[in-house]
């Protein structure tokens, strides 16, 4: 399949689902139906990320699995012990649960880490090309450190914007309706670990759909955070 067509079709589907979701949640009497089917949208977006990923190999598959497993395991530990993120519990709108955690949450960890990694990698490649033309060479260790810090910041920013919306939509609930500060610290640590793996593994890290999807979802939650 032509990659440009695949990109355009994927972006169209992502826009269609997220704009429809905004309209359905904010302006129609079918708000609950749209919220109850959030798990399907998240699953579809993850599928599109995998489909649009170029030149899949065993290392990409390993990252896919490790991101889902680590993300889900962290949530399972967090929900059942309150040791990682604070005391919270998941509602019933995100689909089937295992160990009190919706299965889709592990998949969504992959989506967030993959998107933030792709955005940061794209920016880094752009900047390196500009610097190389000027005869500037950067230290490899500095580049890796900068990548992990920048991508982790994006991941935590996404979580911060999403948090109040997720609570209002019934995705999960915090004790006393307060998000502990160390929730974001733990998010940063786990994200940094997964992003280090993302960076280390040798596979194609060019996927424009991941960049588009991150922006679409960020705007989706920003609108809901403002008007919900």
C-alpha atoms as a printed R data frame, in Angstrom:
    type eleno elety resid chain resno       x      y      z
1   ATOM     1    CA   UNK     A     1   0.000  0.000  0.000
2   ATOM     2    CA   UNK     A     2   1.225  3.518 -0.815
3   ATOM     3    CA   UNK     A     3   2.688  4.989  2.377
4   ATOM     4    CA   UNK     A     4   1.358  8.496  1.707
5   ATOM     5    CA   UNK     A     5  -2.158  7.123  1.261
6   ATOM     6    CA   UNK     A     6  -1.768  5.053  4.448
7   ATOM     7    CA   UNK     A     7  -0.621  8.137  6.385
8   ATOM     8    CA   UNK     A     8  -3.456 10.308  5.086
9   ATOM     9    CA   UNK     A     9  -6.065  7.606  5.726
10  ATOM    10    CA   UNK     A    10  -4.788  7.047  9.279
11  ATOM    11    CA   UNK     A    11  -4.794 10.772 10.072
12  ATOM    12    CA   UNK     A    12  -8.330 11.059  8.659
13  ATOM    13    CA   UNK     A    13  -9.540  8.178 10.852
14  ATOM    14    CA   UNK     A    14  -7.855  9.668 13.936
15  ATOM    15    CA   UNK     A    15  -9.418 13.078 13.278
16  ATOM    16    CA   UNK     A    16 -12.822 11.533 12.569
17  ATOM    17    CA   UNK     A    17 -12.890  9.576 15.836
18  ATOM    18    CA   UNK     A    18 -11.548 12.360 18.040
19  ATOM    19    CA   UNK     A    19 -13.702 15.146 16.570
20  ATOM    20    CA   UNK     A    20 -16.749 12.873 16.749
21  ATOM    21    CA   UNK     A    21 -15.829 12.124 20.355
22  ATOM    22    CA   UNK     A    22 -15.588 15.809 21.218
23  ATOM    23    CA   UNK     A    23 -18.941 16.580 19.633
24  ATOM    24    CA   UNK     A    24 -20.573 13.528 21.183
25  ATOM    25    CA   UNK     A    25 -19.290 14.250 24.685
26  ATOM    26    CA   UNK     A    26 -19.810 18.012 24.705
27  ATOM    27    CA   UNK     A    27 -22.905 18.586 22.578
28  ATOM    28    CA   UNK     A    28 -25.107 15.486 22.368
29  ATOM    29    CA   UNK     A    29 -27.276 13.423 24.756
30  ATOM    30    CA   UNK     A    30 -25.131 10.396 23.875
31  ATOM    31    CA   UNK     A    31 -22.192 11.426 26.062
32  ATOM    32    CA   UNK     A    32 -22.184  8.148 28.003
33  ATOM    33    CA   UNK     A    33 -22.097  6.065 24.801
34  ATOM    34    CA   UNK     A    34 -19.027  7.893 23.527
35  ATOM    35    CA   UNK     A    35 -17.285  7.544 26.897
36  ATOM    36    CA   UNK     A    36 -18.111  3.827 27.153
37  ATOM    37    CA   UNK     A    37 -16.465  3.232 23.763
38  ATOM    38    CA   UNK     A    38 -13.232  5.067 24.560
39  ATOM    39    CA   UNK     A    39 -11.433  1.725 24.842
40  ATOM    40    CA   UNK     A    40 -12.208  0.997 21.177
41  ATOM    41    CA   UNK     A    41 -10.772  4.341 20.032
42  ATOM    42    CA   UNK     A    42  -7.598  3.761 22.043
43  ATOM    43    CA   UNK     A    43  -7.231  0.263 20.607
44  ATOM    44    CA   UNK     A    44  -7.826  1.501 17.061
45  ATOM    45    CA   UNK     A    45  -5.234  4.269 17.438
46  ATOM    46    CA   UNK     A    46  -2.660  1.760 18.706
47  ATOM    47    CA   UNK     A    47  -3.451 -0.485 15.735
48  ATOM    48    CA   UNK     A    48  -2.920  2.430 13.353
49  ATOM    49    CA   UNK     A    49   0.438  3.200 14.971
50  ATOM    50    CA   UNK     A    50   1.539 -0.378 14.390
51  ATOM    51    CA   UNK     A    51   0.176 -0.473 10.838
52  ATOM    52    CA   UNK     A    52   1.898  2.791  9.860
53  ATOM    53    CA   UNK     A    53   5.220  1.814 11.408
54  ATOM    54    CA   UNK     A    54   7.670  1.240  8.529
55  ATOM    55    CA   UNK     A    55   9.900 -1.808  8.199
56  ATOM    56    CA   UNK     A    56   8.787 -3.735 11.270
57  ATOM    57    CA   UNK     A    57  11.371 -6.118 12.728
58  ATOM    58    CA   UNK     A    58  11.926 -8.204 15.853
59  ATOM    59    CA   UNK     A    59  13.334 -5.215 17.759
60  ATOM    60    CA   UNK     A    60  10.203 -3.166 17.099
61  ATOM    61    CA   UNK     A    61   8.077 -6.114 18.185
62  ATOM    62    CA   UNK     A    62  10.167 -6.388 21.358
63  ATOM    63    CA   UNK     A    63   9.594 -2.719 22.169
64  ATOM    64    CA   UNK     A    64   5.872 -3.110 21.502
65  ATOM    65    CA   UNK     A    65   5.644 -6.012 23.944
66  ATOM    66    CA   UNK     A    66   7.914 -4.540 26.618
67  ATOM    67    CA   UNK     A    67   6.057 -1.195 26.604
68  ATOM    68    CA   UNK     A    68   2.686 -2.910 27.032
69  ATOM    69    CA   UNK     A    69   3.932 -5.317 29.708
70  ATOM    70    CA   UNK     A    70   5.864 -2.729 31.742
71  ATOM    71    CA   UNK     A    71   3.057 -0.172 31.499
72  ATOM    72    CA   UNK     A    72   0.406 -2.679 32.520
73  ATOM    73    CA   UNK     A    73   2.561 -4.137 35.330
74  ATOM    74    CA   UNK     A    74   3.243 -0.663 36.739
75  ATOM    75    CA   UNK     A    75  -0.492  0.108 36.747
76  ATOM    76    CA   UNK     A    76  -1.340 -3.237 38.337
77  ATOM    77    CA   UNK     A    77   1.187 -2.639 41.114
78  ATOM    78    CA   UNK     A    78  -0.006  0.940 41.473
79  ATOM    79    CA   UNK     A    79  -3.713  0.129 41.732
80  ATOM    80    CA   UNK     A    80  -3.313 -2.807 44.094
81  ATOM    81    CA   UNK     A    81  -0.672 -1.333 46.422
82  ATOM    82    CA   UNK     A    82  -0.908  2.477 45.995
83  ATOM    83    CA   UNK     A    83   2.898  2.371 46.092
84  ATOM    84    CA   UNK     A    84   3.750  3.858 42.700
85  ATOM    85    CA   UNK     A    85   1.274  6.545 41.720
86  ATOM    86    CA   UNK     A    86  -0.890  7.080 44.785
87  ATOM    87    CA   UNK     A    87  -4.250  5.642 45.793
88  ATOM    88    CA   UNK     A    88  -6.580  5.341 42.814
89  ATOM    89    CA   UNK     A    89  -8.882  2.885 41.121
90  ATOM    90    CA   UNK     A    90 -10.177  2.379 37.597
91  ATOM    91    CA   UNK     A    91 -13.806  2.838 36.639
92  ATOM    92    CA   UNK     A    92 -15.781  0.566 34.335
93  ATOM    93    CA   UNK     A    93 -15.571  2.528 31.074
94  ATOM    94    CA   UNK     A    94 -12.233  1.307 29.709
95  ATOM    95    CA   UNK     A    95 -13.166 -2.285 29.045
96  ATOM    96    CA   UNK     A    96 -12.089 -5.629 30.445
97  ATOM    97    CA   UNK     A    97  -9.894 -5.576 33.553
98  ATOM    98    CA   UNK     A    98  -7.157 -7.908 34.746
99  ATOM    99    CA   UNK     A    99  -5.790 -7.355 38.273
100 ATOM   100    CA   UNK     A   100  -8.165 -4.353 38.525
101 ATOM   101    CA   UNK     A   101  -6.548 -2.660 35.500
102 ATOM   102    CA   UNK     A   102  -8.196 -2.344 32.061
103 ATOM   103    CA   UNK     A   103  -6.152 -4.240 29.476
104 ATOM   104    CA   UNK     A   104  -6.279 -1.205 27.184
105 ATOM   105    CA   UNK     A   105  -4.148  0.766 29.669
106 ATOM   106    CA   UNK     A   106  -1.039 -1.297 28.896
107 ATOM   107    CA   UNK     A   107  -1.653 -0.765 25.178
108 ATOM   108    CA   UNK     A   108  -2.088  2.956 25.768
109 ATOM   109    CA   UNK     A   109   1.274  3.092 27.536
110 ATOM   110    CA   UNK     A   110   2.801  1.821 24.294
111 ATOM   111    CA   UNK     A   111   0.956  4.486 22.281
112 ATOM   112    CA   UNK     A   112   2.076  7.372 24.480
113 ATOM   113    CA   UNK     A   113   5.715  6.285 24.714
114 ATOM   114    CA   UNK     A   114   5.872  5.465 21.007
115 ATOM   115    CA   UNK     A   115   4.396  8.834 19.986
116 ATOM   116    CA   UNK     A   116   6.592 10.910 22.298
117 ATOM   117    CA   UNK     A   117   9.644  8.935 21.189
118 ATOM   118    CA   UNK     A   118   8.830  9.473 17.504
119 ATOM   119    CA   UNK     A   119   8.231 13.205 17.959
120 ATOM   120    CA   UNK     A   120  11.503 13.671 19.829
121 ATOM   121    CA   UNK     A   121  13.411 11.541 17.326
122 ATOM   122    CA   UNK     A   122  12.000 13.572 14.426
123 ATOM   123    CA   UNK     A   123  13.002 16.839 16.063
124 ATOM   124    CA   UNK     A   124  16.449 15.511 16.913
125 ATOM   125    CA   UNK     A   125  17.020 14.378 13.312
126 ATOM   126    CA   UNK     A   126  15.939 17.790 12.034
127 ATOM   127    CA   UNK     A   127  18.287 19.624 14.410
128 ATOM   128    CA   UNK     A   128  21.214 17.285 13.680
129 ATOM   129    CA   UNK     A   129  20.863 17.899  9.969
130 ATOM   130    CA   UNK     A   130  20.957 21.651 10.552
131 ATOM   131    CA   UNK     A   131  23.956 21.427 12.888
132 ATOM   132    CA   UNK     A   132  25.857 19.073 10.584
133 ATOM   133    CA   UNK     A   133  25.508 21.579  7.764
134 ATOM   134    CA   UNK     A   134  27.147 24.120 10.069
135 ATOM   135    CA   UNK     A   135  29.948 21.692 10.917
136 ATOM   136    CA   UNK     A   136  28.779 21.141 14.511
137 ATOM   137    CA   UNK     A   137  29.054 17.629 15.988
138 ATOM   138    CA   UNK     A   138  27.306 16.733 19.236
139 ATOM   139    CA   UNK     A   139  28.458 14.251 21.860
140 ATOM   140    CA   UNK     A   140  26.541 10.969 21.521
141 ATOM   141    CA   UNK     A   141  25.929 10.632 25.262
142 ATOM   142    CA   UNK     A   142  24.598 14.184 25.386
143 ATOM   143    CA   UNK     A   143  22.248 13.417 22.496
144 ATOM   144    CA   UNK     A   144  20.859 10.322 24.218
145 ATOM   145    CA   UNK     A   145  20.387 12.189 27.508
146 ATOM   146    CA   UNK     A   146  18.678 15.084 25.738
147 ATOM   147    CA   UNK     A   147  16.389 12.676 23.889
148 ATOM   148    CA   UNK     A   148  15.257 10.917 27.072
149 ATOM   149    CA   UNK     A   149  14.690 14.185 28.964
150 ATOM   150    CA   UNK     A   150  12.750 15.835 26.138
151 ATOM   151    CA   UNK     A   151  10.582 12.790 25.369
152 ATOM   152    CA   UNK     A   152   9.902 12.176 29.062
153 ATOM   153    CA   UNK     A   153   8.783 15.783 29.442
154 ATOM   154    CA   UNK     A   154   6.286 15.279 26.595
155 ATOM   155    CA   UNK     A   155   4.954 12.071 28.173
156 ATOM   156    CA   UNK     A   156   4.454 13.702 31.581
157 ATOM   157    CA   UNK     A   157   2.916 16.802 29.976
158 ATOM   158    CA   UNK     A   158   0.424 14.567 28.192
159 ATOM   159    CA   UNK     A   159  -0.478 12.830 31.456
160 ATOM   160    CA   UNK     A   160  -0.860 16.169 33.266
161 ATOM   161    CA   UNK     A   161  -3.244 17.499 30.612
162 ATOM   162    CA   UNK     A   162  -5.196 14.228 30.508
163 ATOM   163    CA   UNK     A   163  -5.591 13.670 34.277
164 ATOM   164    CA   UNK     A   164  -8.543 15.960 35.140
165 ATOM   165    CA   UNK     A   165 -10.384 14.931 31.967
166 ATOM   166    CA   UNK     A   166  -9.906 11.222 32.697
167 ATOM   167    CA   UNK     A   167 -11.326 11.697 36.200
168 ATOM   168    CA   UNK     A   168 -14.384 13.602 34.908
169 ATOM   169    CA   UNK     A   169 -15.032 10.913 32.298
170 ATOM   170    CA   UNK     A   170 -14.804  8.147 34.896
171 ATOM   171    CA   UNK     A   171 -11.663  6.478 33.536
172 ATOM   172    CA   UNK     A   172 -10.206  6.389 37.045
173 ATOM   173    CA   UNK     A   173 -10.649  8.068 40.415
174 ATOM   174    CA   UNK     A   174  -8.109  9.378 42.930
175 ATOM   175    CA   UNK     A   175  -8.497  9.255 46.685
176 ATOM   176    CA   UNK     A   176  -9.883 12.604 47.861
177 ATOM   177    CA   UNK     A   177  -9.922 13.675 44.172
178 ATOM   178    CA   UNK     A   178  -6.296 14.784 44.487
179 ATOM   179    CA   UNK     A   179  -3.520 13.700 42.123
180 ATOM   180    CA   UNK     A   180  -0.354 13.112 44.194
181 ATOM   181    CA   UNK     A   181   2.766 14.882 42.984
182 ATOM   182    CA   UNK     A   182   4.682 11.626 42.999
183 ATOM   183    CA   UNK     A   183   2.248 10.271 40.399
184 ATOM   184    CA   UNK     A   184   4.044 12.475 37.889
185 ATOM   185    CA   UNK     A   185   7.446 11.557 39.294
186 ATOM   186    CA   UNK     A   186   6.703  7.862 38.843
187 ATOM   187    CA   UNK     A   187   5.282  8.554 35.390
188 ATOM   188    CA   UNK     A   188   8.550 10.289 34.495
189 ATOM   189    CA   UNK     A   189  10.709  7.429 35.788
190 ATOM   190    CA   UNK     A   190   8.775  4.693 33.961
191 ATOM   191    CA   UNK     A   191   8.545  6.796 30.803
192 ATOM   192    CA   UNK     A   192  12.282  7.504 30.873
193 ATOM   193    CA   UNK     A   193  13.013  3.778 31.215
194 ATOM   194    CA   UNK     A   194  10.792  2.855 28.269
195 ATOM   195    CA   UNK     A   195  12.101  5.745 26.183
196 ATOM   196    CA   UNK     A   196  15.676  4.632 26.846
197 ATOM   197    CA   UNK     A   197  14.705  1.218 25.454
198 ATOM   198    CA   UNK     A   198  12.944  2.922 22.525
199 ATOM   199    CA   UNK     A   199  16.133  4.851 21.756
200 ATOM   200    CA   UNK     A   200  18.501  1.906 22.221
201 ATOM   201    CA   UNK     A   201  16.704 -0.584 19.963
202 ATOM   202    CA   UNK     A   202  17.636 -0.474 16.295
203 ATOM   203    CA   UNK     A   203  14.527 -0.081 14.155
204 ATOM   204    CA   UNK     A   204  13.084  2.574 11.853
205 ATOM   205    CA   UNK     A   205  12.012  5.589 13.934
206 ATOM   206    CA   UNK     A   206  10.177  7.556 11.255
207 ATOM   207    CA   UNK     A   207   6.411  7.576 11.620
208 ATOM   208    CA   UNK     A   208   4.630 10.840 10.849
209 ATOM   209    CA   UNK     A   209   1.315  9.399 11.950
210 ATOM   210    CA   UNK     A   210   2.663  9.143 15.514
211 ATOM   211    CA   UNK     A   211   3.416 12.869 15.432
212 ATOM   212    CA   UNK     A   212  -0.064 13.689 14.112
213 ATOM   213    CA   UNK     A   213  -1.782 11.389 16.607
214 ATOM   214    CA   UNK     A   214   0.011 12.891 19.595
215 ATOM   215    CA   UNK     A   215  -1.051 16.398 18.537
216 ATOM   216    CA   UNK     A   216  -4.644 15.261 17.854
217 ATOM   217    CA   UNK     A   217  -4.963 13.556 21.249
218 ATOM   218    CA   UNK     A   218  -3.287 16.434 23.073
219 ATOM   219    CA   UNK     A   219  -5.750 18.903 21.515
220 ATOM   220    CA   UNK     A   220  -8.630 16.513 22.268
221 ATOM   221    CA   UNK     A   221  -7.830 16.496 25.980
222 ATOM   222    CA   UNK     A   222  -7.077 20.233 26.033
223 ATOM   223    CA   UNK     A   223 -10.517 21.019 24.604
224 ATOM   224    CA   UNK     A   224 -12.224 18.693 27.079
225 ATOM   225    CA   UNK     A   225 -10.163 20.080 29.944
226 ATOM   226    CA   UNK     A   226 -11.334 23.576 28.989
227 ATOM   227    CA   UNK     A   227 -15.028 22.978 28.302
228 ATOM   228    CA   UNK     A   228 -16.070 19.756 30.085
